[in-house]
Each structure stands twice: as C-alpha cells, then as structure tokens.
Amino acid sequence: MRAERGGFVLAFVVLMLFAISVAGATGYLIVSAEGTLAKYSGQGAEALAVARAGLQRFVAEQIGVVGDSVSYAIGNGVALITTRKLGPYDANTDLYYIRSEGSVADIFTPSSPARRVVGAYAYHQRRPLAHHAAAMVAAEALYAQNSGARIDGNDFSNDPDCPGTGAPPIEPPITGAIARTATGPLNSGILLGSPSGETWTGGHPQMYDSVAIRWDVISDPAFPVDFEDVVPNFASLPADSFPVVRVNGYFAPGSGWSGWGLLIVNGELDASSAWTWSGIVLAGAVDDIHEGHIRGLLVAGLDGPNFYPNVYWRGTIRYFSCFVNRANESLSYLELIDNTMFEVL
Amino acid sequence: MITRSGFSMVETLVALTLSGVVLMLVSTTFLVQNRYYQSQREYAATHDAARALTERVAGELRSVMPGGIAVAGARTLTLRSPIVLMGVCEIQSPRVHLYNEGGETPLVTAEVGGIGWLDETTGLWTYREASWSYLNGGGGTAAANRCATNGADTAWAAPEFHRVENFQTLFGSLPQPGDVLMLFRGTRFQILESTLEPGRLALFRRVGAGPLVELVTGLDTTAKFQYRTGGTTYADTVVAASLGSVDAVRIVADARRPAPTGGAGALTFGWSVNIALRNAP
C-alpha cells in the first residue's frame, strides 16, 4: 500500500534543515567576529583620539604651577594626564614630559577598556612676562611728578617683606620708565634705574610685542583667574600665594584693595595714594594723574595707546624682583614642543 | 500467487527521470553558487590585500616626524619611525642623561636604528644611524641621580632614566638639558615578487638589518608609493635632497587575484590613499 511508504522526505527535510542551520551559524559567527573586530578597532581609535585631546586640553588650560595629574571625561572615554618635570631648559623655562592615557570602556567588558597612550614634551614658561622697566606705559610721556613721587628700576628685593626664606638674590637694575617720546622726573620727583628712562618710538605696538604676553587672552572673561572683580581676603591666603586678580572697567582702588599678586585691570587704573600693590600690575590704560604705590612692576596702555598721552605718576613704583617673579609665575604656562607628540607603544 | 507491492518499471523510470532532472537542477545551482562563492572569496582577498597594504604602511607613516623619510621610491619606502622620544635632563660630558617613558624594559632594542635630535626652534629633526649597543650607557638609579641633581622629578621612576654614549661622536656636539631626542627604527617597505606565491607581487617589510618579511601577497603591478613635496601633484620618486619637503605620501593599493576556476579574467581591486604627514614642516 502506497500510504505505508514514507521517511525519505522527512529525512531529506531534516538534512536540509541541518545544513541550513550549520550555514546560518557559520555565517553568523563570521559576521559577528567581523563586527567585534570592527568594534574593538573603533574603540582603540577612539581611545587614541581621547588621549590626544586630553593632552591638548591639559596644555591649553594649564596656568600657574603644573599639577601632577588630572583626568578629563572626553566623549565616551577618559583621559588621564600625568606630568614629570625633567629639569631646566633655561633660567625661566623647564622641560616637562606630559603623558596622556585615553581609555574607552565597553559595557560588555568594563574591566578591559580600550587603552592608548600618547606622550609629548612641553616647555613650562615659568616667568612669561618680560621685565623691561619698573614702569612701562604706552603713552607719549611718563613722569615721576612732585615730591615723594618715585619710579625706580633698582631691585629692592632685600626688603624683609620679600617672600621666601632668606634674602633673595638682588637682580641687576632695570630701566626706570619707558614711554614713547619722553620720560623724566618733574617737580622734585625721582626717576632711577639703569637707565632711568627710555623712549620707545614704536609706541604701543613695540611695547606690546616686547612684554611677551597675550593681553587679548588674559583680559578675556574666559581666561580663568583666581579672583574677578572682588578683593581677595589676603589674610586667609598662604603667604606664598600670589593670586591672579582681574578687575573689569574703571578701577580706582583705595587701601581696601591693597595686596599682592598679579593684578589685571581690564580698563583704566586710577589708584589713590592709600593703595599699595606688591607684584605685577597690567592695565588696559592708566589715569593721567596717578597716586598709588606699586612694589614690583607696571605695564599699562595695553588696550592701545594710553587714553591720556601724558602720565604723571605721583605715587611710587619700585622694582621688587622677588614680587615680580612670584607674580609672574602665576601666569606661567605650558607650551608643547612641535613634533614631539608620539604614541607610546 | 504472492502479491508483492513495489514500484513498477514505469514508476521507476519516471522516478529516475524526475530525480535526474532535480539532481541536474540542484547541481547546476550548486555549481553556480560555488563559482559565485569562489569569486566573492577572491574579491574579498583582493580587498583584504589592498586594506592590509594601506593600513600597514599608513600606520607607520602617521608617526613619522619631519625628515623621517629616508628613501622615497615607487616600490621602496624607507622610514625612520619613532620608537620613543627622550628628554635630556643632564649632561656629564660626553655622556647624556635622559628620561624615556618605560625605560629600557619595553624597548625592542634590536629594532633601534639610530638616534634623532630635535631643533626646537625649527621643529626639525636630525638623524644618525646607530645601534642600541653603541648608544646604550646603562640606566637606572645612577642616571636618575644625575638628573635629580639638575632638578628632574625622579620619584618612582628611576628605571626610566638612562645614559646615552657616543652622542658627540655622532653629531659633533652635545645636546643641552631641555633638548628632546628620539630613538627610531629604520623600516623599509618594498613591493617585490612574492616568495610565497612566485610570479605575483607582495609587500615586504624589513626593520633595520632584520629579515625581509612578506606581509601582503597579491598586489597588482600598478601598486606603488607616490610623494607630494608641497604642491598638489604626486611623484613616483623623490631625490635625496628633497626628502625633507615630503609632506604627504600616496599609497596606490592595487590588488590582483588570478581568475578563479571558470572565471573570465583576473580580479583587481584597489584605491589610492593620501596620508598627510602629521608632522610635516
């Protein structure tokens, strides 16, 4: 009877199903292996990008003392930056090695993230501001006017107020005053230094270029400072702390604003005789008749030629290299050396 | 008479005929599919060859510093690729003390082909060929201590400080603290006749005086390297005097497989990839 025959079709179907299953499984394995390889390759590339970005960000944001380590969350990964000082390059510059390890974690294998490491060398410009004179103003003339007024380029660093242990070394005298066409004492004022005064006929561009700082950067609100538009409580600061203070707009400080550090006046400085600042003062402009006291160094007229062509200084500016150097270090920054970034294998 | 159930002759013939037709259809399909599979496999192989050629060369090219191309020919490319960069921290003439991450442990010293010296003002490197045994002056605590006297931070890293000998002999002068040096490997890529499949072309790589290693088999005769020296055009070769101005390398990654069984002709696949030298002047 025909109805009793069977089995062949079933066996064939089973065989075909088996073959299809094997082919399907093989295909899936091949495709998934390719996918896994591609994923790991992508994560490795991403980790390298994270490492490079972290290193660049660290160098760009670094101001002041170089930290030992910092980490950034970048994209899907984390960059861990470490630094190592390798010694001096010159009197004001140190060589640093910067290492950045980028890692991108996979949620399926969180304990073994993709890792890539890059290294680079950088110079730490410890004292970026060039010292040319106790007072440099991008005006036509700068005078120490009246009895009691004094602009002095001799180093006063033997003063007991100087920070650090022991008497700091006295540096050679610098120029007393620099302006475009005239400097000098007036009406019993005192102008000293070596030389006491210089005229830089190049005016504002020449002076701006010579100080070796980017005024447009440090006066920008995005540039991070320790204090902005507020007087620091100096009593609560460590004695060796030289903060960066920025004031925006017209600024007429009195005794309450006396202190030390790096003062950035993003506007016009017009201090009273009760004001004393120890360190560096950078100002967009300075008033024509000025009575404050600076123990360190003044650079003014950075916004352009000073609004007042003749500046009569009735207070004192005395060069203290100890304060200037410490304040200058607050502006220190890292500068990557070209062609030194490499992947650490 | 015993009745036996079974196929009649006619049924058998019909079944055989039908089976033959089905078998022929299936086998034809199988053969077509198999041929298609073979050709796809060959295509995949040509893709793989082109990709391997590109990635292998590009990976090393991207790390090359200015002046790092030593020979630029259509079928020969010799690179000085950085192994590690080192910061000079102290000079004890004629010895140079320096720092390199990881120290000697991860360094494949047999691959060291020489030393480079960076001019920080121009960003250009100067290279000298030398073996590690010629340069190596030892390292560890003694070198770290010398660097520490000059202000280096050596905490937990003494094995990463090292001493280099014979620097002055190679360069004529000593570096200064704060300078950056490089250990490099001399890597040569060549497109030659394959040793694995004679009659076909392959990409070979040789590090220093090491053996020539076949990396990629199955390149087309049009596969080559080309070079850009500042303009927009690429040349097959660059003379020695102009090597410093090479700012991009083009990898013409053309692959070829012989015709598969039953195929009409050889399979070719390829692309040209321009690798801008990241650190070109």
Boltz contact constraints between the chains, C-beta under 6 A:
constraints:
  - contact:
      token1: [A, 84]
      token2: [B, 153]
      max_distance: 6.0
  - contact:
      token1: [A, 85]
      token2: [B, 153]
      max_distance: 6.0
  - contact:
      token1: [A, 86]
      token2: [B, 87]
      max_distance: 6.0
  - contact:
      token1: [A, 86]
      token2: [B, 89]
      max_distance: 6.0
  - contact:
      token1: [A, 86]
      token2: [B, 99]
      max_distance: 6.0
  - contact:
      token1: [A, 86]
      token2: [B, 152]
      max_distance: 6.0
  - contact:
      token1: [A, 87]
      token2: [B, 89]
      max_distance: 6.0
  - contact:
      token1: [A, 87]
      token2: [B, 150]
      max_distance: 6.0
  - contact:
      token1: [A, 87]
      token2: [B, 151]
      max_distance: 6.0
  - contact:
      token1: [A, 87]
      token2: [B, 152]
      max_distance: 6.0
  - contact:
      token1: [A, 87]
      token2: [B, 177]
      max_distance: 6.0
  - contact:
      token1: [A, 88]
      token2: [B, 151]
      max_distance: 6.0
  - contact:
      token1: [A, 89]
      token2: [B, 178]
      max_distance: 6.0
  - contact:
      token1: [A, 95]
      token2: [B, 87]
      max_distance: 6.0
  - contact:
      token1: [A, 95]
      token2: [B, 178]
      max_distance: 6.0
  - contact:
      token1: [A, 97]
      token2: [B, 87]
      max_distance: 6.0
  - contact:
      token1: [A, 119]
      token2: [B, 101]
      max_distance: 6.0
  - contact:
      token1: [A, 121]
      token2: [B, 87]
      max_distance: 6.0
  - contact:
      token1: [A, 121]
      token2: [B, 180]
      max_distance: 6.0
  - contact:
      token1: [A, 337]
      token2: [B, 120]
      max_distance: 6.0
  - contact:
      token1: [A, 338]
      token2: [B, 123]
      max_distance: 6.0
  - contact:
      token1: [A, 339]
      token2: [B, 65]
      max_distance: 6.0
  - contact:
      token1: [A, 339]
      token2: [B, 66]
      max_distance: 6.0
  - contact:
      token1: [A, 339]
      token2: [B, 123]
      max_distance: 6.0
  - contact:
      token1: [A, 339]
      token2: [B, 279]
      max_distance: 6.0
  - contact:
      token1: [A, 340]
      token2: [B, 85]
      max_distance: 6.0
  - contact:
      token1: [A, 340]
      token2: [B, 180]
      max_distance: 6.0
  - contact:
      token1: [A, 342]
      token2: [B, 82]
      max_distance: 6.0
  - contact:
      token1: [A, 342]
      token2: [B, 85]
      max_distance: 6.0
  - contact:
      token1: [A, 344]
      token2: [B, 101]
      max_distance: 6.0
